Amino acid sequence: YYYINTKTNLLAKTVGTVDINGTATEISTTYSDYKKNDQGYTFAYKQDTPQGPITYDKISTNIQVDEKIFTN
């Protein structure tokens, strides 16, 4: 399930079920601290997960990638 904040239209929370050792377990993640990155895209810089919080200092998009990493 995806929960959208009706005032901002941003993702507030996700809830799903995963199989852990044969037991269906509900997992939820909340998203906050939304900011625009240097390229103007909006991201949640904080995620609260069952494993603990995840905080991002910087999120980059459209980064140049060396094409050599895709060859054998």
PyMOL commands that set and color helices and strands:
alter all, ss='L'
color gray80, all
select helices_A, chain A and resi 67-70
alter helices_A, ss='H'
color red, helices_A
select strands_A, chain A and resi 2-4+11-20+23-36+42-49+52-55
alter strands_A, ss='S'
color yellow, strands_A
deselect
rebuild
show_as cartoon
